[in-house]
């Protein structure tokens, strides 16, 4: 016998609850903030490369450009509930979280002469930590894996 919903013969089966979670708007806002921060970082890195090309400057320019592009592209698949989009956002959040640690350590070394680096590293790391936490909430996981 066919699996039928309680509505009677011939009625459509019950669909899972697909309401958008509240965390989706938080994730979208955090991604916009990350994109803005990354674009500012990329502009600063490219500006510094105009005066002196260093390995650290090139890595910073490439990394911030990648994170800006990821932050710009990630909301679309997340809005649709894409598993691949969610995995990409979680992986990039982990990379963002890990990449903030060297910035913080550099900022601690340069704290007396340039406190902006430490502040940027702290804001960067906290932003990606909150983004990762928002992506891993039960509501977001239910939205993606339902």
Protein Blocks (a to p, Z undefined) as FASTA:
>chain_A
ZZddfkbghiacddddfbdcfklmmmmmmmmmmmmmmmmmmmmmmmmmmmoccfklmmmm
mmmmmmmmmmmmmmmmmmnopaklmmmmmmmmmmmmmmmmmmmmmmmmmmmmommlmmmm
mmmmmmmmmmmmmmmpmklmmmmmZZ
